[in-house]
C-alpha cells in the first residue's frame, strides 16, 4: 500500500496553539503510518497561498491532501479548487469556507472543514465571566484580529450568552500573540478614560493575549493602579498543558478554555477516506471545555 503524504500549512511556530497543531499532526502521522510535511507561513497570507499553490502544482512532491488554517481575509478558495482539480484532498482548519459544499459535489477526494467550535468557546467565556462576576459588572474583552473568523465567532458566542448584568468593553489585537495583547492594552491605557473605567475582569480570546494584557498592566507607573489591575481575574482560550493550564495553576489566569488541537482529527478523517472510507462530514467540530470547570469557578468565588 502506498504511504500517504499530507501537507499541513500553519501560520507560525511562535504561537503555542499553532505549535500544538503541529504536534497533533506529527503524533497522528506516526499513529496512521503516513508522511506529514508541516510548513509555516510567517503570519503572511500571501506567503501561505504561494506555498500551497506551489505544492499543489508540484510534479515531484505532490501530496495526497493538504490541510491548512487560513489566517488572512479568505479561506483560500483558489488553492482549494486547484487542489481538488489535481485530485488532492482538502481540509480547512478553523474557518468558514462557503466553497466546500460546491467542491464536495464533484470531488473524488475528501473535502471538509475541521474546526474548533468557536461559538461554544464564546459561550463558555460568557459562563466564566458570569461565574467570576456573580453580581455583574464590566469586562474588558480582548478579541483577536478583526479579519479572523474564529475571533468573530467567539465574540458572537459570548455576546449571545453574556448575562444582562455584565457589560463588555471590546478592544482588538492585531495578532494572536502575547505581543498583540500587550500592544492592544497598552494603546487602550493611553486613553484618558481607560484607568478610571470600573473593569471587573479581563476576558481574552486566547491565553497569550491574556498574558500580554497582564504585562501591559504591570507597567502602569502608579503602584495602586497597577496592583488593582493585576488583582483582577484574567481568562483566555486554548488551554494547552504547558501554557494556559499551567498559567491557571500559577494564578496568572483565573481560567482558560481547553480547545483540542484538531489537525490530528483532520488527518484521521482524510486517511480513512483515502483508504476506502466514506467522505468525511462537511464540518467536523472539536468540543472545548472550561478549565477549571464553571462549577469550580463559582465555588472559588464563594470561598473568597
Residue frames relative to the residue before (quaternion, step in Angstrom):
aa qw qx qy qz dx dy dz
X 1.0000 0.0000 0.0000 0.0000 0.00 0.00 0.00
X 0.5120 -0.6546 0.4701 0.2974 3.56 -0.94 0.94
X 0.3943 -0.6952 0.5459 0.2515 3.58 -1.02 0.80
X 0.3709 -0.7602 0.4932 0.2033 3.56 -0.55 1.17
X 0.1761 -0.7698 0.6082 0.0810 3.53 -1.19 0.71
X 0.0360 -0.8058 0.5907 -0.0215 3.59 -0.82 1.02
X 0.2630 -0.7609 0.5811 0.1193 3.55 -0.95 0.99
X 0.1108 -0.8045 0.5832 0.0206 3.59 -0.75 1.09
X 0.1209 -0.8055 0.5792 0.0309 3.57 -0.70 1.13
X 0.0051 -0.7917 0.6088 -0.0494 3.57 -0.69 1.18
X 0.6297 -0.5969 0.3548 0.3483 3.56 -1.22 0.39
X 0.8131 -0.1176 0.1496 0.5502 3.60 0.77 -1.00
X 0.3557 -0.7152 0.5507 0.2421 3.56 -1.22 0.41
X 0.5710 0.5828 -0.3859 0.4306 3.59 1.24 0.41
X 0.6231 0.4870 -0.3360 0.5116 3.59 1.31 0.08
X 0.4944 -0.7079 0.4093 0.2947 3.58 -0.70 1.06
X 0.6484 0.5067 -0.3376 0.4570 3.62 1.01 -0.67
X 0.6348 0.5156 -0.3294 0.4718 3.59 1.03 -0.74
X 0.6204 0.5180 -0.3322 0.4862 3.57 1.07 -0.74
X 0.6319 0.5308 -0.3218 0.4640 3.58 1.06 -0.78
X 0.6234 0.5282 -0.3345 0.4696 3.58 1.06 -0.74
X 0.6513 0.5105 -0.3146 0.4650 3.57 0.98 -0.84
X 0.6637 0.5009 -0.3072 0.4628 3.59 0.92 -0.88
X 0.6239 0.5362 -0.3295 0.4633 3.58 1.07 -0.77
X 0.6529 0.5106 -0.3074 0.4674 3.58 1.00 -0.85
X 0.6722 0.5017 -0.3028 0.4524 3.59 0.90 -0.88
X 0.6475 0.5101 -0.3180 0.4684 3.59 1.00 -0.80
X 0.6607 0.5012 -0.3062 0.4674 3.58 0.99 -0.84
X 0.6302 0.5445 -0.3351 0.4404 3.59 1.00 -0.79
X 0.6512 0.5083 -0.3101 0.4706 3.56 0.99 -0.84
X 0.6630 0.5134 -0.2911 0.4605 3.55 0.98 -0.90
X 0.7490 0.4202 -0.2068 0.4687 3.57 0.94 -0.93
X 0.4082 -0.7268 0.4644 0.2994 3.59 1.22 -0.29
X 0.5093 0.6182 -0.4333 0.4131 3.56 0.98 0.88
X 0.4441 -0.6431 0.5421 0.3090 3.53 -1.35 0.12
X 0.0459 -0.7946 0.6053 0.0156 3.57 -0.90 0.91
X 0.1421 -0.7657 0.6232 0.0711 3.56 -0.98 0.92
X 0.1436 -0.8044 0.5743 0.0507 3.58 -0.68 1.11
X 0.0671 -0.7978 0.5991 -0.0101 3.53 -0.86 1.05
X 0.1998 -0.7635 0.6031 0.1157 3.57 -1.09 0.76
X 0.2878 -0.8056 0.5042 0.1184 3.55 -0.89 0.98
X 0.4786 -0.7185 0.4142 0.2884 3.58 1.24 0.47
X 0.6153 -0.5925 0.3279 0.4035 3.57 1.04 0.86
X 0.5535 0.5819 -0.3980 0.4433 3.58 1.14 0.60
X 0.3408 -0.7820 0.4805 0.2035 3.62 -0.33 1.21
X 0.6075 0.5394 -0.3640 0.4556 3.60 1.11 -0.55
X 0.6395 0.5117 -0.3158 0.4789 3.56 0.98 -0.85
X 0.6386 0.5287 -0.3320 0.4501 3.59 0.96 -0.82
X 0.6597 0.5074 -0.3062 0.4621 3.58 0.88 -0.93
X 0.6694 0.5001 -0.2998 0.4603 3.58 0.93 -0.89
X 0.6359 0.5292 -0.3290 0.4554 3.60 0.97 -0.84
X 0.6908 0.4855 -0.2802 0.4567 3.56 0.89 -0.95
X 0.6577 0.4978 -0.3196 0.4663 3.58 0.90 -0.84
X 0.6232 0.5439 -0.3398 0.4477 3.58 1.02 -0.76
X 0.6991 0.4554 -0.2838 0.4725 3.60 0.87 -0.91
X 0.6265 0.5366 -0.3353 0.4551 3.61 1.06 -0.70
X 0.7402 0.4150 -0.2134 0.4842 3.56 1.00 -0.87
X 0.4469 0.7030 -0.4497 0.3222 3.59 1.27 -0.06
X 0.3176 -0.7462 0.5531 0.1908 3.56 -1.07 0.73
X 0.7412 0.4140 -0.2197 0.4805 3.58 1.19 -0.45
X 0.8024 0.2313 -0.1099 0.5390 3.60 1.09 -0.64
X 0.2453 0.8006 -0.5141 0.1856 3.57 1.11 0.63
X 0.3386 -0.7628 0.5143 0.1973 3.61 -0.73 1.01
X 0.5717 -0.5715 0.4545 0.3742 3.56 -1.31 0.14
X 0.7929 -0.0137 0.0194 0.6089 3.58 1.21 -0.48
X 0.2183 -0.7328 0.6220 0.1686 3.54 -1.30 0.39
X 0.1292 -0.7494 0.6467 0.0587 3.52 -1.17 0.77
X 0.1296 0.8210 -0.5462 0.1044 3.61 -0.63 1.00
X 0.2532 -0.7243 0.6211 0.1600 3.51 -1.23 0.67
X 0.2931 -0.7711 0.5343 0.1845 3.62 -0.34 1.18
X 0.0396 -0.8085 0.5854 0.0457 3.58 -1.09 0.57
X 0.5094 0.5835 -0.4509 0.4436 3.55 1.21 0.53
X 0.7289 -0.4057 0.3057 0.4589 3.56 -1.03 -0.75
X 0.7483 0.3021 -0.1994 0.5559 3.62 1.28 -0.11
X 0.4998 -0.6389 0.4958 0.3102 3.54 -1.33 0.20
X 0.5346 -0.6817 0.3722 0.3331 3.58 1.19 0.67
X 0.0143 0.8444 -0.5348 0.0273 3.62 0.68 1.04
X 0.6121 0.5568 -0.3596 0.4313 3.62 1.03 -0.72
X 0.6470 0.5176 -0.3112 0.4655 3.56 1.00 -0.86
X 0.6800 0.5027 -0.2976 0.4431 3.57 0.82 -1.00
X 0.6714 0.4943 -0.3078 0.4585 3.60 0.90 -0.87
X 0.6425 0.5155 -0.3246 0.4648 3.58 1.01 -0.80
X 0.6449 0.5287 -0.3206 0.4492 3.57 1.01 -0.81
X 0.6853 0.4790 -0.2935 0.4634 3.58 0.81 -0.98
X 0.6267 0.5344 -0.3344 0.4581 3.61 1.03 -0.74
X 0.7047 0.4348 -0.2495 0.5020 3.57 1.15 -0.64
X 0.5392 -0.6447 0.3922 0.3738 3.60 1.27 0.13
X 0.4968 0.6332 -0.4257 0.4135 3.56 1.19 0.63
X 0.4414 -0.7047 0.4925 0.2570 3.58 -0.83 0.97
X 0.1922 -0.7845 0.5847 0.0758 3.56 -1.23 0.57
X 0.0312 0.7476 -0.6633 0.0113 3.54 -1.02 0.92
X 0.1856 -0.7761 0.5976 0.0778 3.55 -0.73 1.12
X 0.2477 -0.7975 0.5378 0.1156 3.57 -0.74 1.07
X 0.9004 0.0307 0.0021 0.4340 3.53 -1.17 0.81
X 0.6601 0.4683 -0.3028 0.5033 3.57 1.03 0.71
X 0.4173 -0.6508 0.5616 0.2948 3.54 -1.26 0.42
X 0.0086 0.8007 -0.5975 0.0429 3.59 -0.84 0.94
X 0.2967 -0.8085 0.4849 0.1518 3.56 -0.14 1.31
X 0.6377 0.5655 -0.3292 0.4064 3.58 1.14 -0.56
X 0.4821 0.7003 -0.4302 0.3034 3.59 1.21 -0.35
X 0.6559 0.5179 -0.3207 0.4458 3.61 0.86 -0.93
X 0.6480 0.5213 -0.3118 0.4595 3.57 0.99 -0.86
X 0.6886 0.4868 -0.2888 0.4533 3.60 0.85 -0.94
X 0.6405 0.5581 -0.3275 0.4136 3.57 1.02 -0.80
X 0.5912 0.6124 -0.3715 0.3708 3.59 1.11 -0.62
X 0.8104 0.2248 -0.1122 0.5293 3.60 1.07 -0.64
X 0.4950 0.6951 -0.4145 0.3161 3.59 1.27 -0.15
X 0.2845 -0.7392 0.5855 0.1727 3.55 -1.12 0.74
X 0.6758 0.4146 -0.2623 0.5501 3.57 1.36 0.07
X 0.6220 -0.5517 0.3815 0.4040 3.62 -1.16 0.37
X 0.0277 0.7678 -0.6371 0.0618 3.55 -0.96 0.97
X 0.2935 0.7624 -0.5222 0.2447 3.60 -0.52 1.13
X 0.4230 -0.6481 0.5669 0.2822 3.53 -1.41 0.08
X 0.0598 -0.7594 0.6465 0.0426 3.56 -1.04 0.82
X 0.0931 0.8526 -0.4951 0.1387 3.55 -0.25 1.24
X 0.5034 -0.5378 0.5651 0.3715 3.48 -1.36 0.30
X 0.4498 -0.6638 0.5184 0.2973 3.57 -1.13 0.59
X 0.2031 -0.8519 0.4709 0.1065 3.54 0.29 1.32
X 0.6504 0.5057 -0.3412 0.4526 3.61 0.94 -0.74
X 0.6291 0.5181 -0.3334 0.4740 3.56 1.07 -0.69
X 0.5912 0.5493 -0.3583 0.4695 3.58 1.09 -0.67
X 0.6632 0.4975 -0.3001 0.4718 3.59 0.92 -0.91
X 0.6351 0.5253 -0.3328 0.4581 3.58 1.01 -0.79
X 0.6500 0.5067 -0.3160 0.4700 3.58 0.97 -0.85
X 0.6467 0.5115 -0.3330 0.4574 3.60 0.97 -0.75
X 0.6129 0.5245 -0.3470 0.4784 3.59 1.09 -0.62
X 0.6409 0.5138 -0.3150 0.4755 3.59 1.02 -0.79
X 0.6405 0.5181 -0.3240 0.4651 3.58 0.99 -0.80
X 0.6423 0.5209 -0.3231 0.4602 3.58 0.97 -0.85
X 0.6548 0.5110 -0.3091 0.4632 3.58 0.98 -0.86
X 0.6611 0.5030 -0.3075 0.4641 3.59 1.03 -0.79
X 0.6931 0.4762 -0.2715 0.4681 3.58 1.04 -0.79
X 0.7746 0.2110 -0.1074 0.5865 3.58 1.16 -0.63
X 0.0681 -0.8555 0.5119 0.0377 3.61 0.54 1.13
X 0.6918 0.4426 -0.2779 0.4982 3.59 1.16 -0.50
X 0.5776 -0.5788 0.3756 0.4361 3.56 1.29 0.02
X 0.2476 0.7692 -0.5699 0.1492 3.55 -1.32 -0.02
X 0.5806 -0.5789 0.4521 0.3513 3.52 -1.31 -0.33
X 0.1191 -0.7762 0.6142 0.0777 3.59 -1.02 0.79
X 0.3425 -0.6739 0.6111 0.2349 3.50 -1.23 0.63
X 0.1507 -0.8163 0.5566 0.0355 3.56 -0.45 1.26
X 0.1310 -0.8096 0.5717 0.0244 3.56 -0.39 1.28
X 0.1189 -0.8329 0.5404 0.0095 3.54 -0.29 1.33
X 0.5643 -0.5916 0.4678 0.3358 3.54 -1.33 0.41
X 0.7862 -0.3276 0.2201 0.4755 3.61 -1.29 -0.09
X 0.5585 -0.6549 0.4015 0.3130 3.56 -0.95 0.90
X 0.6623 0.5002 -0.3140 0.4610 3.62 1.16 -0.50
X 0.5632 0.6393 -0.3763 0.3641 3.60 1.24 -0.28
X 0.4562 -0.6787 0.5117 0.2635 3.54 -0.84 1.03
X 0.6510 0.5303 -0.3176 0.4406 3.57 0.94 -0.87
X 0.6505 0.5119 -0.3168 0.4631 3.57 0.95 -0.85
X 0.6573 0.5142 -0.3091 0.4561 3.57 0.96 -0.86
X 0.6901 0.4808 -0.2804 0.4626 3.57 0.90 -0.93
X 0.6333 0.5163 -0.3383 0.4668 3.61 1.00 -0.72
X 0.6376 0.5177 -0.3235 0.4699 3.58 1.02 -0.79
X 0.6445 0.5171 -0.3203 0.4634 3.58 0.98 -0.85
X 0.6615 0.5139 -0.3071 0.4517 3.57 0.91 -0.90
X 0.6699 0.4862 -0.3036 0.4719 3.57 0.95 -0.83
X 0.6716 0.5036 -0.3065 0.4487 3.58 0.89 -0.90
X 0.6448 0.5355 -0.3210 0.4410 3.59 1.04 -0.75
X 0.7960 0.3149 -0.1373 0.4984 3.59 1.05 -0.74
X 0.4096 0.7143 -0.4776 0.3065 3.58 1.24 0.07
X 0.4756 -0.6535 0.4943 0.3202 3.64 -0.89 0.82
X 0.5960 -0.6071 0.3908 0.3515 3.58 -1.10 0.66
X 0.6891 0.4813 -0.2949 0.4544 3.59 1.15 -0.50
X 0.6472 0.4592 -0.3338 0.5088 3.60 1.26 0.27
X 0.1551 -0.7837 0.5994 0.0487 3.54 -0.81 1.09
X 0.2359 -0.7899 0.5522 0.1245 3.58 -1.03 0.75
X 0.1722 -0.7187 0.6653 0.1061 3.50 -1.17 0.81
X 0.1778 -0.8379 0.5126 0.0590 3.58 -0.40 1.24
X 0.0417 0.7335 -0.6785 -0.0009 3.52 -1.11 0.84
X 0.2910 -0.7880 0.5266 0.1310 3.58 -1.10 0.67
X 0.3230 -0.7258 0.5825 0.1721 3.50 -1.12 0.84
X 0.4675 -0.6825 0.4862 0.2816 3.57 -1.10 0.65
X 0.7981 0.1316 -0.0613 0.5848 3.60 1.24 -0.31
X 0.5033 -0.6428 0.4901 0.3054 3.56 -1.25 0.55
X 0.4943 0.6680 -0.4051 0.3813 3.58 0.86 0.90
X 0.6540 -0.4819 0.3972 0.4270 3.55 -1.33 0.23
X 0.6459 0.5199 -0.3153 0.4617 3.56 0.98 -0.84
X 0.6333 0.5361 -0.3299 0.4501 3.57 1.03 -0.80
X 0.6640 0.4943 -0.2963 0.4765 3.57 0.95 -0.88
X 0.6315 0.5391 -0.3231 0.4541 3.56 1.00 -0.86
X 0.7006 0.4767 -0.2800 0.4511 3.59 0.78 -1.02
X 0.6382 0.5340 -0.3342 0.4425 3.60 0.98 -0.81
X 0.7006 0.4461 -0.2713 0.4863 3.58 0.90 -0.92
X 0.6227 0.5401 -0.3472 0.4472 3.60 0.98 -0.77
X 0.6464 0.5089 -0.3146 0.4735 3.60 1.02 -0.79
X 0.6551 0.5103 -0.3086 0.4638 3.57 0.97 -0.87
X 0.6493 0.5359 -0.3173 0.4366 3.60 1.01 -0.80
X 0.6111 0.5571 -0.3558 0.4355 3.58 1.18 -0.40
X 0.5345 0.5991 -0.4107 0.4322 3.58 1.28 -0.20
X 0.5548 -0.6567 0.3998 0.3180 3.57 -0.92 0.88
X 0.7135 0.4682 -0.2552 0.4546 3.60 1.11 -0.64
X 0.5012 0.7244 -0.4055 0.2441 3.58 1.18 -0.48
X 0.7620 0.4189 -0.2379 0.4327 3.58 0.68 -1.03
X 0.6552 0.4792 -0.3274 0.4836 3.58 1.25 -0.11
X 0.5066 0.6471 -0.4333 0.3699 3.61 1.25 -0.11
X 0.4178 -0.7380 0.4743 0.2362 3.60 -0.85 0.94
X 0.0406 0.8221 -0.5619 0.0825 3.59 0.46 1.23
X 0.2257 -0.8066 0.5365 0.1031 3.59 -0.92 0.94
X 0.7969 0.0167 -0.0016 0.6038 3.60 1.23 -0.35
X 0.2766 -0.7220 0.6065 0.1852 3.55 -1.26 0.51
X 0.0803 -0.7992 0.5956 -0.0127 3.56 -0.57 1.24
X 0.0468 -0.8196 0.5707 -0.0188 3.58 -0.38 1.24
X 0.5052 -0.6879 0.4406 0.2784 3.55 -1.09 0.73
X 0.7801 0.0370 -0.1663 0.6020 3.57 1.24 0.25
X 0.6777 -0.5373 0.3288 0.3793 3.54 -1.25 0.47
X 0.6441 0.5365 -0.3369 0.4288 3.58 0.93 -0.84
X 0.6555 0.4962 -0.3204 0.4707 3.60 0.94 -0.80
X 0.6116 0.5470 -0.3473 0.4540 3.60 1.06 -0.70
X 0.6639 0.4845 -0.2973 0.4860 3.58 0.97 -0.86
X 0.6221 0.5294 -0.3323 0.4716 3.60 1.07 -0.71
X 0.6230 0.5310 -0.3312 0.4693 3.57 1.07 -0.76
X 0.6326 0.5264 -0.3290 0.4631 3.60 0.95 -0.86
X 0.6447 0.5267 -0.3221 0.4508 3.57 0.96 -0.87
X 0.6489 0.5121 -0.3210 0.4623 3.60 0.95 -0.85
X 0.6811 0.4744 -0.2973 0.4719 3.60 0.92 -0.85
X 0.6237 0.5582 -0.3452 0.4245 3.61 1.10 -0.60
X 0.6804 0.4922 -0.2867 0.4612 3.58 1.23 -0.35
X 0.3870 0.6953 -0.5008 0.3405 3.59 1.28 0.20
X 0.4705 -0.7322 0.4200 0.2571 3.57 -0.73 1.06
X 0.6771 0.4788 -0.3045 0.4686 3.59 1.00 -0.76
X 0.4572 -0.7218 0.4439 0.2701 3.57 -0.56 1.16
X 0.6613 0.5187 -0.3193 0.4378 3.60 0.88 -0.90
X 0.6720 0.4814 -0.2963 0.4785 3.58 0.94 -0.89
X 0.6337 0.5401 -0.3289 0.4455 3.57 0.99 -0.86
X 0.6804 0.4860 -0.2882 0.4667 3.58 0.88 -0.93
X 0.6204 0.5439 -0.3458 0.4469 3.58 1.05 -0.73
X 0.6964 0.4687 -0.2832 0.4639 3.59 0.85 -0.95
X 0.6983 0.4761 -0.2833 0.4532 3.59 0.92 -0.84
X 0.6291 0.5364 -0.3401 0.4481 3.60 1.20 -0.34
X 0.5354 0.6316 -0.4056 0.3872 3.59 1.25 -0.23
X 0.5150 -0.6171 0.4770 0.3557 3.62 -1.17 0.38
X 0.1526 -0.7636 0.6242 0.0633 3.55 -1.03 0.93
X 0.0437 -0.7908 0.6092 0.0400 3.58 -1.01 0.75
X 0.1126 -0.7934 0.5956 0.0553 3.54 -1.24 0.49
X 0.3708 -0.6860 0.5770 0.2430 3.52 -1.34 -0.34
X 0.6043 0.5001 -0.4996 0.3676 3.54 -1.33 0.72
X 0.0347 -0.8799 0.4738 0.0092 3.56 0.93 -0.90
X 0.2197 0.7696 -0.5678 0.1925 3.59 0.89 0.84
X 0.6442 -0.5854 0.3340 0.3617 3.55 -1.07 0.78
X 0.7583 0.4102 -0.2133 0.4596 3.58 0.88 -0.96
X 0.7440 0.3416 -0.2176 0.5314 3.60 1.20 -0.22
X 0.8019 0.3209 -0.1993 0.4628 3.61 0.01 -1.23
X 0.6969 0.4525 -0.2835 0.4788 3.59 0.78 -0.98
X 0.6375 0.5222 -0.3269 0.4626 3.59 1.01 -0.78
X 0.6590 0.5079 -0.3142 0.4572 3.60 0.98 -0.80
X 0.5990 0.5309 -0.3630 0.4771 3.59 1.12 -0.55
X 0.6747 0.4932 -0.2977 0.4615 3.58 0.87 -0.91
X 0.6848 0.4769 -0.2787 0.4753 3.58 1.12 -0.68
X 0.5163 -0.6634 0.4030 0.3619 3.58 1.27 -0.23
X 0.4646 0.6702 -0.4587 0.3530 3.61 1.23 0.14
X 0.7489 0.1819 -0.1202 0.6258 3.57 1.20 -0.62
X 0.4339 -0.6713 0.5313 0.2809 3.56 -1.14 0.64
X 0.7930 -0.0777 0.0914 0.5974 3.57 1.12 -0.69
X 0.0978 -0.7484 0.6472 0.1073 3.50 -1.35 0.26
X 0.3603 -0.6722 0.5817 0.2828 3.56 -1.33 -0.02
X 0.3136 -0.7512 0.5507 0.1846 3.57 -0.65 1.11
X 0.0611 -0.7918 0.6075 -0.0163 3.57 -0.68 1.16
X 0.3409 -0.7663 0.4979 0.2207 3.63 -0.31 1.15
X 0.4635 -0.6515 0.5125 0.3130 3.63 -0.86 0.88
X 0.2522 -0.8382 0.4740 0.0956 3.59 -0.73 1.03
X 0.4123 0.7069 -0.4936 0.2943 3.61 1.17 0.13
X 0.6337 0.5367 -0.3365 0.4440 3.59 0.97 -0.79
X 0.6418 0.5186 -0.3099 0.4723 3.56 1.00 -0.86
X 0.6504 0.5134 -0.3137 0.4637 3.59 0.98 -0.86
X 0.6619 0.5051 -0.3139 0.4563 3.59 0.93 -0.86
X 0.6344 0.5301 -0.3351 0.4519 3.58 0.96 -0.81
X 0.6653 0.5022 -0.3034 0.4616 3.60 0.94 -0.88
X 0.6443 0.5212 -0.3183 0.4604 3.59 0.99 -0.83
X 0.6931 0.4886 -0.2836 0.4478 3.55 0.79 -1.05
X 0.6262 0.5376 -0.3383 0.4521 3.59 0.99 -0.82
X 0.6789 0.4834 -0.2878 0.4719 3.58 0.97 -0.89
X 0.6909 0.4873 -0.2883 0.4496 3.58 0.89 -0.89
X 0.6951 0.4387 -0.2704 0.5013 3.58 1.21 -0.43
X 0.7612 -0.4210 0.1827 0.4582 3.53 1.19 0.59
X 0.5382 0.6303 -0.4032 0.3879 3.56 1.27 -0.06
X 0.6693 -0.5042 0.3541 0.4151 3.59 -1.27 0.05
X 0.6449 -0.4682 0.4300 0.4243 3.54 -1.34 0.24
X 0.4763 -0.6577 0.4861 0.3230 3.65 -0.87 0.83
X 0.6323 -0.4883 0.4080 0.4418 3.62 -1.21 0.26
X 0.6421 -0.5452 0.3658 0.3957 3.58 -1.15 0.54
X 0.7885 0.0867 -0.0358 0.6078 3.59 1.05 -0.78
X 0.0911 -0.7647 0.6374 0.0254 3.56 -0.87 1.05
X 0.1163 -0.8239 0.5539 0.0276 3.61 -0.65 1.11
X 0.2721 -0.6967 0.6303 0.2080 3.53 -1.22 0.61
X 0.3550 -0.7591 0.5131 0.1857 3.57 -1.08 0.66
X 0.3028 -0.7683 0.5392 0.1651 3.60 -0.71 1.09
X 0.0914 -0.7817 0.6096 0.0948 3.57 -1.31 0.20
X 0.5468 -0.6285 0.4498 0.3221 3.54 -1.17 0.63
X 0.0386 -0.7662 0.6409 0.0254 3.55 -1.16 0.74
X 0.4429 -0.3446 -0.7850 0.2625 1.55 -0.94 2.32
X 0.7136 -0.4298 0.3120 0.4569 3.58 -1.28 0.03
X 0.6418 -0.5222 0.3897 0.4045 3.57 -1.21 0.45
X 0.6383 0.5317 -0.3273 0.4503 3.59 0.97 -0.82
X 0.6596 0.4986 -0.3077 0.4708 3.57 0.97 -0.84
X 0.6170 0.5354 -0.3453 0.4620 3.59 1.03 -0.72
X 0.6477 0.5136 -0.3168 0.4652 3.57 0.95 -0.88
X 0.6745 0.5026 -0.2969 0.4520 3.58 0.89 -0.91
X 0.6203 0.5423 -0.3417 0.4522 3.58 1.06 -0.71
X 0.6600 0.5005 -0.3141 0.4640 3.57 0.95 -0.83
X 0.6400 0.5191 -0.3263 0.4631 3.58 1.00 -0.80
X 0.6423 0.5343 -0.3145 0.4506 3.59 1.00 -0.88
X 0.6693 0.4961 -0.3046 0.4617 3.56 0.96 -0.87
